[in-house]
Amino acid sequence: MTATRKNAIWLYLLSDYVAAILSWYGLFMFRKIVFEQLPFSFSLPLNNNNFWVAILIVPELWLLFFYFTGSYTDLYKKSRLQETIKTLLISFLGSIVIFFLLLLDDWVRKYSDYYLTFFVLFALQFLFTTSLRMLVLNAVKKNIRTGAVSFGTLLIGNSVKANELYIELTKKQHDFGFRFIGYIELNGQQSNPLSSELKMLGTLAQLEDILRHNEAIEEVIIAIESSEHHQLNDIITRLADKNVTIRIIPDMFDILSGTVKMNHVVGEGFIEIPAVMLSEWQRITKRWFDIIASASAIVLTLPVTLYVAFKIWWTDKGDIFYSQERLGQYGKPFMIYKFRSMYANAEQHGPQLTTEEDPRITPIGKIIRKYRIDELPQFWNVIKGEMSIVGPRAERKYFADKITAEAPYYRHVFRVQPGITSLGMVKYGYASSVEEMIKRLKYDIIYIENMSILMDFKIMIYTVQTVLYGRGK
């Protein structure tokens, strides 16, 4: 994200802070003038300690509300209408919280004053926040229209449809921020309508290399004819492990089935596959839950950790911990931490999967693997942001390549962070062969397509049962 786009987020946050101060000032003045019937004066709250205490607390509360609902993300990808509706809902819910925290025990003339207090708080908060936010969002949209900020875009397709789309998005009065870097030729046709308008970067077989060497690409638009839809699955699979937003130009069947997402009144409707699977508020909530739960788990399991560490050292005299390179979100490698459960040099003949009665596993290793205790150090990976508590199992590149060769859709697991536990682990368990890994993969794909906070809690409950009954291996 560029500095301009980051600065816009900070300006958005500042506008919310100012709006919270103004709304609280307005509520304070309203209550003093209407309820206590004091004469109007701009200096009225200056000598009131309660006012200054609230000014130190209330704006921070509003910033927390907006943060946890995903307000402070890339403004250049936001819709003004959607933000207004979202602000209305958050202002209402936040006003309920603040009313019960700070206003319920205030003096009132009659019970109906409570309703009036809540309404004024909600109305002022919504009006001030929306007004200031629109100033920032209008400036953002102006930057897009003038080309000061744009999104690196790759067009896949070389048909008449692709050419028409390119002309519409670049020549119309309304600019949607797409900065076309080039296009990918789809069917081996060197002569096509796009060649005179846009640079050909390569073929579909070169897609991964093109994205690797063009890091500015953050949007991929797929514009293919209905007769070419058999290639769509291959294209999406190739893009599954890339941090890009995928937009597909629909045909009439897609429109009638209701899968088309309209972000603008003017312009094409797209079927959109976002780079991040969860909504912003769920993503932020999931991350904070991961941090708090992992820190708590590290503290609560400290006696177990110390005991297991001592037993590993005492019985085997070797290293206590074991680290190994795994692939994380978007295929980025990281080092995963575990308690060592195998003898030293267990893979001197190359990467191997664990099997039943595996002779490489130490006596203490059999116990800690049965109860998943060997995975306790992975909570550090979660705190570092390399893993989540719930997510697909992180694999080594050696086995990831083998799975991808047999099941190319495996790349979809890289769209999310790997986890300590997963739907695949609770439904299928450990895999001792590539074939079993592919069978387990379907559960990970089901999880990715149905990700939610509720789904994570269900998986964690099943995981606790697995640990308590010693069903690991």
Secondary structure, 3 states (H helix, E strand, C coil): CCHHHHHHHHHHHHHHHHHHHHHHHHHHHHHHHHHCCCCCCCCCCCCCHHHHHHHHHHHHHHHHHHHHCCCCCCHHHCCHHHHHHHHHHHHHHHHHHHHHHHHCCCCCCCCHHHHHHHHHHHHHHHHHHHHHHHHHHHHHHHHHHHCCCCEEEEEECCCHHHHHHHHHHHHCCCCCCEEEEEEEECCCCCCCHHHHCCCEEEEHHHHHHHHHHCCCEEEEEECCCHHHHHHHHHHHHHHCCCCCEEEECCCHHHHHCCCCECCCCCCCCEEEECCCCCCHHHHHHHHHHHHHHHHHHHHHCHHHHHHHHHHHHHHHCCCCEEEEEEECHHHCEEEEEEECCECCCCCCCCCCCCCCCCCCECHHHHHHHHCCHHHCCHHHHHHCCCCEEECCCCCCHHHHHHHHHHCHHHHHHHHCCCEEECHHHHHCCCCCCHHHHHHHHHHHHHHHHCCCHHHHHHHHHHHHHHHHCCCCC
